Amino acid sequence: TLSLHDALPISNILFLASIGNWIDQTTRLRAAQILLVIQNSCVLLDCVLLALYFQYYDAILEGEYPWLTKVIPAVIMILALVANLASQGSKIVVEKDWIVVVAGENENRLAQLNSNLRTIDLSCQTLGPIIVGFLFSNTTYIIAAVVIGAWNLFSVVFEYILLTAIYRDYPQLGHKVVEKRKEFGWLKTRLTGSVKGWVSYMTHDVRNAGLGLACLYMTVLGFGNITWGYCMLQCVQEWLLGILVAVSGILGIAGSRAFPYLRAKCGVERTGVIGVSSLLLSLAACVASIWLPGSPFNPQIQDLSGGHALNKTETAVDFKERCSGDDVDLTSVSVMLVGIILARFGLWLTDLSVTQILQENVEKEQRGVIGGVQTALNSLMDLIKFFFVLLLPAPHTFGILILLSYLFISAGALFLWSYAFKKKLCCGADYEATTTREPAP
């Protein structure tokens, strides 16, 4: 069966280029408001359905309509996919277009705004799971659904007011000429816009920078559920993993805060080169961990299941029994985790650099569609990652996943380096730090 986690990148690949094309053909405020309402409405409906589902599950199962136990989860999944697409569209509107207009022609200000947005985003990604985990651990599913739904109801009103206020405070946001394009029917228009979006992206000057960023998504070297499961199987306790996630978040925030200063001194392209080089250097520790004591790596074993799958869930008793022996060696997994944590600095430095490269070099008429294709490419690489995990699901083959991840990240570095060389900012002629231009009148 197709899980929600699998369906998210597929929906992004199929629809985000078309959504980006629609954003380019819509006035800024209208696009932002529509996407905001769709996103929060879908989340709110999901929370209502989940609360009702958990409350009346037994009655539904024993009643005249037991098929509802399959229909309701399917509807919840569809709403979640729509909410995700709207959320990604909102990010394209704000991060790829609005923020560029607000910054005017001041590249230093744009870098500072990008840094602030990413710091807020990373902080929410760190605190959000903690709060939600507390709700699920200390309350019922029904109460958790009600609280999350109420928060989304409040936030949609608050965000709507903020968007309107920003639009009013920056009149230049309203100076967008929307080109009237001939309509050929809804489906044909969406398909045509999607194809044109991919063609525009692949022929654009920023392609190599964008491909470099996309390659970074084909990795298991992060604190996702795959690596989390592997660490658990190597006897790393969950409370310790939670602390390490927080530490990695702090280093990610440090990379975000360092971005404006490095960009001002070195330029955005060189900053990207510094970031991806730091990323490769840090992740080299993960590659080395494959052959250190305690590593289960043994690709010659024929049984790919290896007795344990990476996404295997264990009870506390199982975990304690398996990891209580004196022969447990944490050297390999410890070095891998150190590499992953240190890599967060370079990762977000690279991410912000490529983000600003796209912001500065993509024409305003194409910001939506290029941003949509970029997010779709990121999702494609994320999907490829899960394909490799399905082929290599055992701990003794996790080393192969590490090597594949490093190979893709190295390819991403080559793409970004090639873009920097083309701009003559890396290892080339003398470079003067980017100067701040006056905002456009």
N, C-alpha and C positions, 0 to 999 in steps of 0.2 A: 504494500500500500504506500501511497505518496504521503509523506508527513508534511506538516506545515514548514518545517525547516528546509525541506527539499524544494517545496513549491515556491518559496520566497524568491530565490535567485532565478528560477525559471520565469516567474511573472515579471521580474525586473528586466530580464533579457528580451522578453517578447513585447513589452509595452512601454518601457521608459523612453525609448527614442521617439515614439509617437506622442507621448505625454510632453516631452521636451519641445517637439514641433508645435504642439498646441499652445504651450507657454509662450513661444515666440510670436504667435499670432493673436495673443490676448493681451489686453492692457494689464499693467503690473498689479494694480490693486485688485482687480477682478480675479486674476489667476491666483493670487495669494489667498484671497478670501474663500474662493471655491474650494481649493485644496485643503485649507484649514478646516472648513466645516465638514467636508467629506471625511477627513482623517479622524477628527474627534467624534463625529456622529457614529462612524463604524465601530470605534473603540467602545463608545457608550452602549451601543446596541449589543455588542459582544458581551459586555459586562452584565447587562440585563438578562440576556439569554443564558449565560453561565450561571447566574444566581438562580434563575428559575429551574435550570437543568439539574443543579445540585439539590435544590429544595424538593423537587418533585420527581427525582429519578426513579425511586422505587414504585411510586404510583404510576408513572408512565410505563415502566417495565411490566407491571402486573395488570395494566389496564387494556383497553381495546386498541391502543395505538402504540405497540412496542417498537414499531419501525421509527418512531420519533427519536429513539436513542441513537440512531444513525444519521437521521436527517438533520437534527439540531447541530451536532458537531460539524457536519459538512457546511451548514450555513455559517457557523462561527468561523470556520476556516476561510471561507470565501470573503467574509467581512474583514478578516484579519489581512488577507492579501490586498484587498482594496485599500485598507487603512495604510498598509506599508507603501503601496504605490503613491498614495496621496502624500505620505510623509516624505518620500524621496523627492516627489515633485516640489514640495514646499522647500526642501533644502536647495534644490536647483534654483528656485525663484529667489531665495534670500542670499545664498552663498555664492551663486554664480552671476547674479544680476543686480539685485538691490544694493548689496554691499559695495559693488564697483561704482554704482551711481552715487551713493552717499559719500564715498571717498573722493569723488571727483577725479582729478588728474594727479592727486597726491599719493604716490606709491608708498611712501613711508606710512601714511595714515591707513592705506589699504592693508599693509602688512600688520599694523597694530590691531586693526579691526578683525582680521583673520585670526590672529593670535588670541584675542579676547573670546571670539566665538568658539574656537576649538577648546580653549580652557574651560569654558562653561559646559561644552558638550562632554568633555572627558570627566569633569566633576560629576555631571549628572549620570554618566555611565558607571561611575564608581559608587555613587550614593544610591542610585535607583535600585539596583539589585539588593542592596542591604536593607532598604526600607520594605521592598516587596517581600524579601525573604523573611523579615520580621513579621509581616502580616500573615504570611502563610504558616509560619511556625507557631504563632501565638494566638491566632484567631481561626475561624472556620473559613472554608472557601467562599461561602456566601458573603460573609462580612468583608473579605478581601475584595471580592468582585464589586460590592457596593461602594467601598472606599475608592477604588480605582475609577469606577464609573463617575462618582461624584467629583473626583479630582478633574477628570476630563471635561465634565460639564462646566466646572468653574474655569478651567484653563482656556476653553474655546472662547468664552466671553472675554477673558482678560487678554488673550493673544489678539483677538479681533480688534479690541480697543487700541492695543499697542501698534498693530499694523496700520490702523487708520491714523494714529497720531504721528507715526514716522512718515507716512505718505504726505501728511499735511505739513510737517516741518521741513520736508525736502521736496519742494515743488518740482525739481528736475526729474523726479520719479514719474511724474505725469507726462514728461516730454518723450513719449514713445510713439513712433509712427507704426501703426499696425497695418501691414500690407494685406490688402484684400486679395485672396486667392480663390481661384475657381474651384467650386466644390464638385466632386464626382460621386457623391454618395458617401455615407459615413464610413463604411468598411474600406472602400477603395482609397478614400482620403487618408485614413489612418495608416494603411499599408504603404501608400505612396510616400507619406511623410516619414515613415520609419525607414524605408529604403534610402531616401534622399539624405536622411540624417546620418546613416552609416557611411554613405559615400562621401558626404561632406567631412566627416570626422577623419576618414582614412586618407583624404587628400589634403588635409589641413596641415599647416606648419607645426602645430603643437602635437601632432600624432605621436611622435616618439616619446615625448614627455608623458603623455597620457597612457601609452602602452607600458611605460616604465612603472607607473603607479599601479596599473591593473595587475601586473605580474606579482606585485607584493601580496596580493590577496590569495594566491595559490600557495598557502603555507599552513602547516600544522604547528608552527612555532609561535604560538600565542596561547592565551588562557581560554581557549574555546573548550567545548565539551569533549573533543577528541583528545587533546593533550591532557585535560583534567582527568579523564578516564585512565590514560596511560600512567599518569603520576600516581593515581590511587593504586593501580596494580603494582607500582614500584614501592608501595608502602609509605607514600607521603600522605600525611593526615589532612583532612579537609580544612580544619581550622588554620593550619599552616598555609595551605594554598590560598585561603581567603586573605591572609595577611600579605602574602606575596603579590596577589592581585592588586591590593591597595598600594604596595610599594611600586609596582610597575606603573600604576596610574599616576603616581607622583612624578616618576621619571618622564612619563609622557607629557605631563603638564609642564615640566621643566623644558622639554624640547619645544613645546608650543610657545613658552615665554621667551626662549632664546631666539626664536625665528626672526622677530623684527630687528634685533640688534645685528645678527649675522647678515641679514639681507641688506641692511644699511651699509655694512662694511664691505661685503663681498659681492652683492648682487644676488638676485633670486636664483639664477641658474647655478652659480657656484655654491650657493647655500644648499641647493638640492643635491649637488655632487657630494658635498660634505656630509649631508644627512644619509644618503644611501651608502656611502663608503663606511660611515660609522655603523650602519645597520649590518653590512656584510662582515665587518670586523667582529662585532658582538656575537653574531650568529655562528661565527667560526667555532666558538666554544661548544655550541650545540652539535656541530659536526664531529668535533673531537670527542664528545661524550659518548658517541656510538661505540668506541673501542676502549672505554675506561672500565675499571672494575665495577661490577654490579649491573652492567648493561645486558639485557636479555637478547641482544642482536645476534641472530643466527639464521640467515636466509636459506640455509641448506635444509632446514626442517621442512618436511613435506606437508605436515598438518598445518594448514594456514590458520586454523582456529586457535591453535596453540593452547587449548584448554581455557583460554580467557579471551574475550573480545574487548576492544578498546572502550566500547560503550557499555560494558558489563556493569551492572549495579550490584553492590555487595551489601550484606547486612553488617552491622557493627561487629557481630560475633565472628562472621567469616573473615572480616578484615583483621581483627585482633588475632585470630588463630594463625592466619597465614603470615602475618608480619611480626609475630612475637619472638621469632627465633633469633639466635645470635648470628646466623649466617646472612642476615639482611645487610646488603652493602648499598648505601645511598650515594656513592661517589658519582656515578654516571648521571643519575637524574638530578643531582644537586648542581653539577656543572651545566647541564642543559637549562635548568631553571634560571641560573645566573645569567646565561647568555640571552635568554628570552627577556628577562627584566631589563638588562642593559640595552637591549635593542630598541626598547620603547622610545628612547630619546631620539635616535636616528630615524626611526619610523615616522614619528609625527613631524619631525623637521622636514623629511622628504615629502610627506603628504601635504603640508602647508606650502612648500615650495612649488610643487606641481599645481596645486590649487591656484596659487597666484599667477603662475605662468599662463594657465588657461584664462584667468580673469583679465590679464593684461593684453593677451594676444588674440582672443576670440572676438570677432565682431559682435556688436550688441544684437544684431538681427539673428545671430546663431547661438547665443549663449544657452538658450534653453535646450535645443536639440543636441548640441555638443556635450552639454552637461548630462543629458539623458543617456547618450551613448556611452559616456565615460562610466556612469554608474552601472549601466548594463554590462560593460566589459568587466568591471570589478566583480559583479555577480557571476559572470561566466567563469572567471578564474576560481571563485569560491565554490562553484558547482564542480569544476574539475577536481578540486581538492577532495570533495566527498566521493567522487568516482574512484580516485586512487585509494581512499580509505576502504571502500567496499572491496577492492581487489586485494588489499593488504590490511586485514582487520586485526591481526594478532600483535602482541607486544614484541615478539622476536623479529617482526618485519617493520617495526616502527622506525628503525634506523633508515630503511629505504625511503620512508616518507620524509624523514629529515633531509636526506640527500636530495630528493626531488624538490622539496621546498627551497633548499639553498640554491639549486640549479635555476629555478624560476626567478628567485630574487636576484640572482646574478644576471639573468637575462634582463630583468627590469633595470638593473644598474647600467647595463650596456646601452639600453634604450635611452636612459636619462643622460648618460655620458655623451652619447652621440648627439643628442639635442644640444647639450652644452658646447660641444666642439663646434657644431654648426653655427652657434651664436658667437664663437670665438671668445668665450669667456673662461674656458677651462684649458689650462696648459698651453695657452696661445699667446697672442699679443698682449701688450700692457693693457690693464683694465683699470678704469677709474670707477670708484664706487658710484652707484646710481645716485643722482642728485634729485632732490625733491622739486617737482615742478609745481607751479602755482595752479590752484584749482581753476577749472574752466569757468568762464563767466556764465 
